[in-house]
Amino acid sequence: MATEVENNVPPPTETKEIKEEIPVDNKAEEAAATKPEVAAGDAPAVAKEPAPPKVLVHKGNFEKDIVYLYQFSRTPLLPSLSPYCLKVETWLRLAGLKYENVDHKMKFRSKKGQLPFIELNGEEIADSQIIIKELTQKFNNDLDAALSPEQRNIAHATISMIENHLVWVVMWWRTKFPDQVLKGYKVNLQHALGTRIPNGILNFFFKFAFGRKWLQGAKKVKAQGMGVHSADEINEFGQGDLKVLSDMLADKPFFFGDEPTSLDVVAFANLAQIYFIDKEVSYLLRDYMTEHCPNLVGLVNRMKERCFPDWDDICATLDLNSHLPKPPAEEAKDKEGCKEEKEGDKEMEPEDKDIEKEKADEKEKEQEKEKDIEENKEKEGK
């Protein structure tokens, strides 16, 4: 409102009075008088075009129509601990769009303070749902194009259940047991934070360094309403959501048939957070899903195989861009070998020079000795 008020302020009265004093007939003359004089033979001055607006993005050297995704770091058990980040990346892969993860070591957030966010052609787009909506319109790639209006409504309601209820069940567990989260997902804080401090020390100080954030998360869970319930009640809520999803899926490969839709993307991104927790860590919701909802486990595995054929490579290397083409292994190895040889040559150069110098010195000494011997012989002959 303040901006609107400032923009509606009337211009100063002095300026208005001056304009009123100017006769109508003299306007052309005064306009001509204000023009700069142009010398004979000189080209007329060309008005400068206004500079284009500055692009406020982190990726300055972006390529056209490449989606630059900002998200959390990888983990050894799944590509992202954020269901929203995993949702966007899964959608990008399923839609076949060209994208690149930006390795920002979790330093950046969107203007809304969120992860994930993307940059496309110099423009920032935040919030997973808005990202998918904008990209769907931009590239005319709708995963739900074959759905009927009724199916779209069912998908919308189910996604709302997942992202506004089930996600808070998982969030409650994460904020309640942060140590179990680190163990359950085998989080590598050293890699995630881009530091050389050993993981043992980072894990020890984790609660102190991130205690405030976890406390804020716990407050959000309580404010949302989930956190006011007992552990047993919250677990029942989660089991109820899983039962609904399991009944909806039944024996179909995906929720609406043979091809995945946006509902499958959202379900996969959230169910993966439950399923891919290390077996050494106790988690009732994962155990319930494994024992009572095997079809949901099947859905997770199908989506994993279809959208993340490089899943094992991602988890092993924690590479954000394992989907991008890499140089052949042999070529890379040859290049590395050549580099080592060159470095070896550089390291040997000083030694080689010393050896050559020693040989030259010895040869010079021998020549001097021979010269001395010949001179002595000449003296003796005389």
GUKOLKE-971162 format. One line per 2 residues: number of its first residue (from 0); their letters; for each residue x, y, z of C-alpha. Coordinates in nm, 4 decimals. Layout:
NUM> A> X:Y:Z | ...
***
This chain:
0> MA> 0.0000:0.0000:0.0000 | 0.2864:0.2372:0.0810
2> TE> 0.4174:0.2050:-0.2730 | 0.0753:0.2770:-0.4205
4> VE> 0.0402:0.5883:-0.2066 | 0.3821:0.7169:-0.3120
6> NN> 0.3049:0.6601:-0.6781 | -0.0228:0.8528:-0.6514
8> VP> 0.1313:1.1671:-0.5026 | 0.0505:1.4655:-0.7359
10> PP> 0.3435:1.6453:-0.9041 | 0.4798:1.9664:-0.7465
12> TE> 0.2696:2.2776:-0.8149 | 0.5702:2.4795:-0.9346
14> TK> 0.6199:2.2538:-1.2349 | 0.2537:2.2807:-1.3191
16> EI> 0.2631:2.6598:-1.3101 | 0.5657:2.6778:-1.5409
18> KE> 0.3962:2.4534:-1.7960 | 0.0869:2.6677:-1.7907
20> EI> 0.2907:2.9841:-1.8619 | 0.4296:2.8412:-2.1892
22> PV> 0.2306:2.9726:-2.4879 | 0.0895:2.7119:-2.7205
24> DN> 0.2397:2.8768:-3.0300 | 0.5937:2.8769:-2.8887
26> KA> 0.6111:2.5074:-2.8009 | 0.7748:2.4063:-3.1296
28> EE> 1.0310:2.6864:-3.1052 | 1.1252:2.5969:-2.7519
30> AA> 1.1502:2.2284:-2.8417 | 1.3863:2.3162:-3.1263
32> AT> 1.5907:2.5387:-2.8969 | 1.6435:2.2568:-2.6514
34> KP> 1.7858:2.0241:-2.9203 | 2.1696:2.0034:-2.9293
36> EV> 2.3330:2.1756:-3.2268 | 2.4731:1.9395:-3.4900
38> AA> 2.7833:2.0534:-3.6796 | 2.7838:2.0320:-4.0584
40> GD> 2.8861:1.6893:-4.1766 | 2.8336:1.5313:-3.8363
42> AP> 2.5938:1.2401:-3.8060 | 2.2848:1.3133:-3.6010
44> AV> 2.3019:1.1855:-3.2441 | 2.1248:0.8541:-3.1930
46> AK> 1.9207:0.8188:-2.8777 | 2.0549:0.5440:-2.6514
48> EP> 1.8194:0.2573:-2.5858 | 1.7489:0.1878:-2.2189
50> AP> 1.9629:-0.0881:-2.0719 | 1.7852:-0.4222:-2.0351
52> PK> 1.6784:-0.5074:-1.6804 | 1.9456:-0.6798:-1.4760
54> VL> 1.8907:-1.0533:-1.4438 | 1.8791:-1.1376:-1.0734
56> VH> 1.9690:-1.5064:-1.0809 | 2.2490:-1.7118:-0.9315
58> KG> 2.3291:-1.8862:-1.2606 | 2.4538:-1.5998:-1.4756
60> NF> 2.5835:-1.8079:-1.7671 | 2.2570:-1.9962:-1.8193
62> EK> 2.1593:-2.1727:-2.1403 | 1.8227:-2.1153:-2.3034
64> DI> 1.5420:-2.3483:-2.1924 | 1.7673:-2.5383:-1.9504
66> VY> 1.6069:-2.5786:-1.6081 | 1.8539:-2.5094:-1.3260
68> LY> 1.7332:-2.6846:-1.0117 | 1.8388:-2.5763:-0.6637
70> QF> 1.7785:-2.8412:-0.4007 | 1.9369:-3.0235:-0.1071
72> SR> 2.2450:-3.2445:-0.1324 | 2.2255:-3.6174:-0.2097
74> TP> 2.2198:-3.8919:0.0532 | 2.3464:-4.2520:0.0387
76> LL> 1.9905:-4.3918:0.0468 | 1.7825:-4.1613:-0.1749
78> PS> 1.8440:-3.8609:-0.4018 | 1.6849:-3.6039:-0.1687
80> LS> 1.5535:-3.5847:0.1871 | 1.2991:-3.3281:0.0720
82> PY> 0.9824:-3.4761:-0.0813 | 0.9324:-3.1484:-0.2670
84> CL> 1.2818:-3.1519:-0.4213 | 1.2430:-3.5179:-0.5165
86> KV> 0.8991:-3.4374:-0.6583 | 1.0355:-3.1681:-0.8926
88> ET> 1.3327:-3.3746:-1.0089 | 1.1118:-3.6796:-1.0683
90> WL> 0.8688:-3.4680:-1.2702 | 1.1542:-3.3197:-1.4771
92> RL> 1.2821:-3.6664:-1.5624 | 0.9386:-3.8048:-1.6390
94> AG> 0.8583:-3.5035:-1.8587 | 1.1908:-3.5409:-2.0397
96> LK> 1.3026:-3.1809:-1.9835 | 1.6681:-3.0801:-1.9878
98> YE> 1.7794:-2.9782:-1.6419 | 2.0895:-2.9351:-1.4312
100> NV> 2.1267:-2.9448:-1.0549 | 2.3250:-2.6508:-0.9179
102> DH> 2.5745:-2.7562:-0.6506 | 2.5243:-2.4646:-0.4111
104> KM> 2.6026:-2.6523:-0.0859 | 2.2615:-2.5428:0.0479
106> KF> 2.3721:-2.1771:0.0533 | 2.0854:-2.0377:-0.1544
108> RS> 1.7116:-2.0120:-0.1027 | 1.4429:-1.8678:-0.3247
110> KK> 1.3061:-1.5196:-0.2697 | 1.0322:-1.6958:-0.0738
112> GQ> 1.2964:-1.8660:0.1421 | 1.2265:-2.2106:-0.0056
114> LP> 1.3949:-2.5121:-0.1556 | 1.3469:-2.6278:-0.4206
116> FI> 1.3431:-2.3444:-0.6678 | 1.4470:-2.3275:-1.0310
118> EL> 1.5930:-2.0728:-1.2681 | 1.4745:-2.0767:-1.6275
120> NG> 1.5973:-1.8281:-1.8880 | 1.7033:-1.5835:-1.6187
122> EE> 1.3819:-1.6083:-1.4173 | 1.3378:-1.7612:-1.0725
124> IA> 1.0388:-1.9860:-1.0035 | 0.9773:-2.1129:-0.6493
126> DS> 0.7468:-2.3693:-0.4822 | 0.7267:-2.7212:-0.6238
128> QI> 0.3626:-2.6954:-0.7312 | 0.4148:-2.3601:-0.9039
130> II> 0.7335:-2.4883:-1.0690 | 0.5507:-2.7843:-1.2228
132> KE> 0.2567:-2.5660:-1.3272 | 0.4831:-2.3093:-1.4982
134> LT> 0.6947:-2.5734:-1.6725 | 0.3834:-2.7594:-1.7890
136> QK> 0.2562:-2.4434:-1.9565 | 0.5958:-2.3371:-2.0903
138> FN> 0.6830:-2.6689:-2.2553 | 0.3267:-2.7931:-2.3148
140> ND> 0.3995:-3.1171:-2.1313 | 0.1079:-3.2208:-1.9100
142> LD> 0.1425:-3.5584:-1.7368 | -0.2314:-3.5461:-1.6617
144> AA> -0.3442:-3.4746:-2.0181 | -0.5176:-3.8133:-2.0529
146> LS> -0.7130:-3.7845:-1.7261 | -1.0846:-3.7130:-1.7176
148> PE> -1.2163:-3.4179:-1.5128 | -1.3258:-3.6615:-1.2417
150> QR> -0.9813:-3.8234:-1.2296 | -0.8174:-3.4823:-1.2080
152> NI> -1.0355:-3.3982:-0.9086 | -0.9461:-3.7265:-0.7391
154> AH> -0.5767:-3.6608:-0.8057 | -0.6044:-3.3091:-0.6639
156> AT> -0.7736:-3.4298:-0.3442 | -0.5258:-3.7149:-0.2965
158> IS> -0.2235:-3.4901:-0.3517 | -0.3692:-3.2528:-0.0936
160> MI> -0.3967:-3.5405:0.1552 | -0.0346:-3.6383:0.0948
162> EN> 0.1181:-3.2899:0.1065 | -0.1029:-3.1449:0.3803
164> HL> -0.1358:-3.4452:0.6115 | 0.0983:-3.7396:0.5474
166> VW> 0.3979:-3.5107:0.5048 | 0.3386:-3.3712:0.8555
168> VV> 0.3350:-3.7219:1.0009 | 0.6857:-3.7734:0.8596
170> MW> 0.7905:-3.4223:0.9623 | 0.6851:-3.4928:1.3217
172> WR> 0.9156:-3.7960:1.3349 | 1.2056:-3.6016:1.1846
174> TK> 1.1779:-3.3121:1.4281 | 1.1223:-3.5437:1.7242
176> FP> 1.4187:-3.7735:1.6524 | 1.6926:-3.5820:1.4626
178> DQ> 1.9585:-3.8366:1.5592 | 1.7495:-4.1143:1.4051
180> VL> 1.7174:-3.9079:1.0876 | 2.0962:-3.8868:1.0515
182> KG> 2.1343:-4.2609:1.1065 | 1.8270:-4.3631:0.9098
184> YK> 1.9278:-4.1778:0.5942 | 2.3052:-4.2055:0.6539
186> VN> 2.3364:-3.8314:0.6073 | 2.6862:-3.7157:0.5151
188> LQ> 2.7002:-3.3705:0.6731 | 3.0545:-3.3154:0.5497
190> HA> 2.9421:-3.3493:0.1881 | 2.6112:-3.1706:0.2398
192> LG> 2.7735:-2.8641:0.3963 | 3.0816:-2.8647:0.1734
194> TR> 3.3272:-2.8699:0.4635 | 3.6384:-3.0695:0.5549
196> IP> 3.5407:-3.1080:0.9193 | 3.5094:-3.4832:0.9978
198> NG> 3.1566:-3.6245:1.0112 | 3.2076:-3.7444:1.3674
200> IL> 3.2559:-3.3885:1.4889 | 2.9738:-3.2563:1.2690
202> NF> 2.7321:-3.5193:1.3994 | 2.8312:-3.4374:1.7582
204> FF> 2.7591:-3.0682:1.7136 | 2.4585:-3.1266:1.4902
206> KF> 2.2014:-3.0771:1.7641 | 2.3702:-2.7585:1.8816
208> AF> 2.4403:-2.6082:1.5397 | 2.0966:-2.6881:1.3984
210> GR> 1.9014:-2.7030:1.7223 | 1.7267:-2.3762:1.6524
212> KW> 1.6099:-2.4888:1.3091 | 1.4865:-2.8212:1.4428
214> LQ> 1.3072:-2.6359:1.7219 | 1.1419:-2.4122:1.4627
216> GA> 1.0392:-2.7250:1.2718 | 0.8881:-2.8764:1.5857
218> KK> 0.6955:-2.5548:1.6484 | 0.5604:-2.5623:1.2929
220> VK> 0.4460:-2.9228:1.3368 | 0.2687:-2.8271:1.6579
222> AQ> 0.1159:-2.5141:1.5052 | -0.0111:-2.7174:1.2104
224> GM> -0.1915:-2.9405:1.4591 | -0.0047:-3.2691:1.4147
226> GV> 0.2375:-3.2060:1.6998 | -0.0313:-3.1834:1.9698
228> HS> -0.1158:-3.5540:1.9368 | 0.0533:-3.8536:2.0979
230> AD> 0.3040:-4.0697:1.9116 | 0.0517:-4.3545:1.8799
232> EI> -0.2154:-4.1237:1.7406 | 0.0232:-3.9716:1.4864
234> NE> 0.1331:-4.3173:1.3769 | -0.2327:-4.4149:1.3253
236> FG> -0.2844:-4.1049:1.1120 | 0.0062:-4.2083:0.8905
238> QG> -0.1145:-4.5661:0.8615 | -0.4595:-4.4404:0.7613
240> DL> -0.3117:-4.2331:0.4770 | -0.1049:-4.5280:0.3555
242> KV> -0.4135:-4.7519:0.3631 | -0.6073:-4.5028:0.1481
244> LS> -0.3249:-4.4861:-0.1079 | -0.2906:-4.8640:-0.1107
246> DM> -0.6646:-4.9137:-0.1712 | -0.6623:-4.6539:-0.4504
248> LA> -0.3656:-4.8138:-0.6262 | -0.4985:-5.1703:-0.5892
250> DK> -0.3241:-5.3952:-0.8422 | -0.2620:-5.1259:-1.1051
252> PF> 0.0950:-5.0300:-1.2038 | 0.0107:-4.6633:-1.1417
254> FF> -0.2858:-4.4841:-0.9850 | -0.4715:-4.4216:-1.3118
256> GD> -0.3487:-4.7086:-1.5249 | -0.0359:-4.7986:-1.7161
258> EP> 0.1273:-4.4544:-1.7249 | 0.2376:-4.2389:-1.4298
260> TS> 0.0717:-3.9036:-1.3648 | 0.1394:-3.6144:-1.1285
262> LD> -0.0257:-3.8127:-0.8466 | 0.2277:-4.0932:-0.8926
264> VV> 0.5084:-3.8353:-0.8825 | 0.3876:-3.6843:-0.5539
266> AF> 0.3146:-4.0247:-0.3987 | 0.6570:-4.1577:-0.4968
268> AN> 0.8420:-3.8507:-0.3655 | 0.6745:-3.8862:-0.0245
270> LA> 0.6621:-4.2650:0.0058 | 1.0341:-4.2810:-0.0747
272> QI> 1.1005:-4.0753:0.2406 | 0.9280:-4.3497:0.4404
274> YF> 1.0532:-4.6579:0.2600 | 1.4230:-4.5757:0.2130
276> ID> 1.5163:-4.5592:0.5802 | 1.7942:-4.7874:0.6985
278> KE> 1.6598:-5.1095:0.8501 | 1.8780:-5.0622:1.1580
280> VS> 1.6647:-4.7629:1.2552 | 1.3207:-4.8382:1.3968
282> YL> 1.0369:-4.6652:1.2103 | 0.6817:-4.7927:1.2520
284> LR> 0.5427:-4.6270:0.9405 | 0.8028:-4.7924:0.7175
286> DY> 0.7343:-5.1307:0.8744 | 0.3582:-5.0881:0.8256
288> MT> 0.4053:-4.9944:0.4608 | 0.6320:-5.2928:0.3976
290> EH> 0.4036:-5.5446:0.5702 | 0.0535:-5.4163:0.4866
292> CP> 0.0981:-5.2102:0.1673 | 0.3284:-5.4120:-0.0609
294> NL> 0.1655:-5.2545:-0.3665 | 0.2953:-4.9137:-0.2522
296> VG> 0.6434:-5.0631:-0.2261 | 0.5966:-5.1868:-0.5818
298> LV> 0.4941:-4.8373:-0.6950 | 0.8038:-4.6859:-0.5355
300> NR> 1.0296:-4.9380:-0.7080 | 0.8601:-4.8892:-1.0470
302> MK> 0.8958:-4.5116:-1.0276 | 1.2543:-4.5495:-0.9117
304> ER> 1.3462:-4.7744:-1.2046 | 1.1636:-4.5601:-1.4589
306> CF> 1.2756:-4.2151:-1.3449 | 1.6066:-4.2898:-1.1734
308> PD> 1.7968:-4.5642:-1.3576 | 2.1089:-4.4020:-1.2101
310> WD> 1.9758:-4.4301:-0.8514 | 2.2592:-4.6537:-0.7299
312> DI> 2.5184:-4.4262:-0.8881 | 2.3582:-4.1203:-0.7262
314> CA> 2.3610:-4.2791:-0.3819 | 2.7141:-4.4156:-0.4190
316> TL> 2.8787:-4.0994:-0.5545 | 2.6331:-3.8357:-0.4228
318> DL> 2.6626:-3.6797:-0.7684 | 2.3955:-3.4178:-0.8340
320> NS> 2.4245:-3.4526:-1.2117 | 2.4821:-3.8202:-1.2811
322> HL> 2.2102:-3.7927:-1.5491 | 2.4227:-3.5598:-1.7616
324> PK> 2.6526:-3.7094:-2.0286 | 3.0024:-3.7802:-1.9078
326> PP> 3.3172:-3.8474:-2.1143 | 3.3845:-4.2189:-2.1747
328> AE> 3.5592:-4.3876:-1.8858 | 3.8554:-4.4930:-2.0992
330> EA> 3.8955:-4.1451:-2.2425 | 3.8824:-3.9932:-1.8972
332> KD> 4.1323:-4.2503:-1.7765 | 4.3647:-4.1755:-2.0681
334> KE> 4.3404:-3.8047:-1.9980 | 4.4187:-3.8661:-1.6341
336> GC> 4.7113:-4.0871:-1.7308 | 4.8457:-3.8242:-1.9694
338> KE> 4.8106:-3.5632:-1.7000 | 5.0029:-3.7778:-1.4537
340> EK> 5.2740:-3.8401:-1.7111 | 5.3051:-3.4688:-1.7811
342> EG> 5.3230:-3.3946:-1.4119 | 5.5814:-3.6676:-1.3794
344> DK> 5.7816:-3.5157:-1.6624 | 5.7650:-3.1771:-1.4972
346> EM> 5.8829:-3.3253:-1.1707 | 6.1737:-3.5023:-1.3441
348> EP> 6.2893:-3.2010:-1.5404 | 6.5108:-3.0486:-1.2663
350> ED> 6.6775:-3.3853:-1.2027 | 6.7443:-3.4356:-1.5720
352> KD> 6.8979:-3.0908:-1.5921 | 7.1240:-3.1651:-1.2955
354> IE> 7.2394:-3.4919:-1.4512 | 7.3173:-3.3243:-1.7810
356> KE> 7.5064:-3.0504:-1.5993 | 7.7116:-3.3058:-1.4064
358> KA> 7.7965:-3.4895:-1.7272 | 7.9008:-3.1646:-1.8931
360> DE> 8.1193:-3.0746:-1.5947 | 8.2865:-3.4165:-1.5967
362> KE> 8.3505:-3.3927:-1.9689 | 8.5003:-3.0469:-1.9264
364> KE> 8.7266:-3.1723:-1.6471 | 8.8452:-3.4643:-1.8602
366> QE> 8.9239:-3.2258:-2.1460 | 9.1223:-3.0038:-1.9086
368> KE> 9.3148:-3.3069:-1.7790 | 9.3997:-3.4183:-2.1317
370> KD> 9.5107:-3.0659:-2.2145 | 9.7344:-3.0550:-1.9042
372> IE> 9.8885:-3.3927:-1.9946 | 9.9673:-3.2768:-2.3471
374> EN> 10.1224:-2.9528:-2.2168 | 10.3396:-3.1482:-1.9716
376> KE> 10.4553:-3.3813:-2.2488 | 10.5535:-3.0834:-2.4633
378> KE> 10.7518:-2.9332:-2.1738 | 10.9327:-3.2624:-2.1097
380> GK> 11.0153:-3.2935:-2.4809 | 11.1746:-2.9485:-2.4732
***
